[in-house]
Amino acid sequence: MLLIIGAAGAFGWLMAHLQVPVMLVDLLKGLTENPSVMRLLVILMLLMLETFMDMAPRIIICTPIFLPVVKAFGVDPVHFGVILLLSCGIGLITPPVGSVLFVGSGIGRIPMTQALKTIWPFYIACVVVLFLVAFVPLLSLWLPSLMH
């Protein structure tokens, strides 16, 4: 696991060194100037990455790539962190890599297909919470605003 995290850190550094975030900002600004549409695109990319990446490498790789993008659109870094972590939590139950899904089906001694049938309502609730937090920043920023 440490080897994967180390490789992800090197990959994240390489992406930052090659100016990938700047190119991504230019690409997204070419598509839209609306911060809400940009948030939707970033969330869709994060949800897509969940299907083949584990949580720790995804955080290490996606943070240096997407943080400059969301900051360029005026999204608070704390708000982006909450969005990233919520999407990572959804990734823990998303097949085929969802490690919590494997652990849960192993502990319950049930097949993965049966676990997937029972988890869908909770999965949908997690996605709804992700979109609520993403598009209502007050939900994730009210507590940090009390710290000032």
WOMOKA-V833866 format. One record per residue. N is the residue number from 1. RES is the residue in one letter. SS is DSSP state (alpha for helix, beta for strand, coil for the rest). Layout:
BEGIN
N,RES,SS  N,RES,SS
END
This chain:
BEGIN
1,M,coil  2,L,alpha  3,L,alpha  4,I,alpha  5,I,alpha  6,G,alpha  7,A,alpha  8,A,alpha  9,G,alpha  10,A,alpha  11,F,alpha  12,G,alpha  13,W,alpha  14,L,alpha  15,M,alpha  16,A,alpha  17,H,alpha  18,L,coil  19,Q,coil  20,V,alpha  21,P,alpha  22,V,alpha  23,M,alpha  24,L,alpha  25,V,alpha  26,D,alpha  27,L,alpha  28,L,alpha  29,K,alpha  30,G,alpha  31,L,alpha  32,T,coil  33,E,coil  34,N,coil  35,P,alpha  36,S,alpha  37,V,alpha  38,M,alpha  39,R,alpha  40,L,alpha  41,L,alpha  42,V,alpha  43,I,alpha  44,L,alpha  45,M,alpha  46,L,alpha  47,L,alpha  48,M,alpha  49,L,alpha  50,E,coil  51,T,coil  52,F,coil  53,M,coil  54,D,coil  55,M,alpha  56,A,alpha  57,P,alpha  58,R,alpha  59,I,alpha  60,I,alpha  61,I,alpha  62,C,alpha  63,T,alpha  64,P,alpha  65,I,alpha  66,F,alpha  67,L,alpha  68,P,alpha  69,V,alpha  70,V,alpha  71,K,alpha  72,A,alpha  73,F,coil  74,G,coil  75,V,coil  76,D,coil  77,P,alpha  78,V,alpha  79,H,alpha  80,F,alpha  81,G,alpha  82,V,alpha  83,I,alpha  84,L,alpha  85,L,alpha  86,L,alpha  87,S,alpha  88,C,alpha  89,G,alpha  90,I,alpha  91,G,alpha  92,L,coil  93,I,coil  94,T,coil  95,P,coil  96,P,coil  97,V,coil  98,G,coil  99,S,alpha  100,V,alpha  101,L,alpha  102,F,alpha  103,V,alpha  104,G,alpha  105,S,alpha  106,G,alpha  107,I,alpha  108,G,coil  109,R,coil  110,I,coil  111,P,coil  112,M,alpha  113,T,alpha  114,Q,alpha  115,A,alpha  116,L,alpha  117,K,alpha  118,T,alpha  119,I,alpha  120,W,alpha  121,P,alpha  122,F,alpha  123,Y,alpha  124,I,alpha  125,A,alpha  126,C,alpha  127,V,alpha  128,V,alpha  129,V,alpha  130,L,alpha  131,F,alpha  132,L,alpha  133,V,alpha  134,A,alpha  135,F,alpha  136,V,coil  137,P,coil  138,L,alpha  139,L,alpha  140,S,alpha  141,L,alpha  142,W,alpha  143,L,alpha  144,P,alpha  145,S,alpha  146,L,coil  147,M,coil  148,H,coil
END
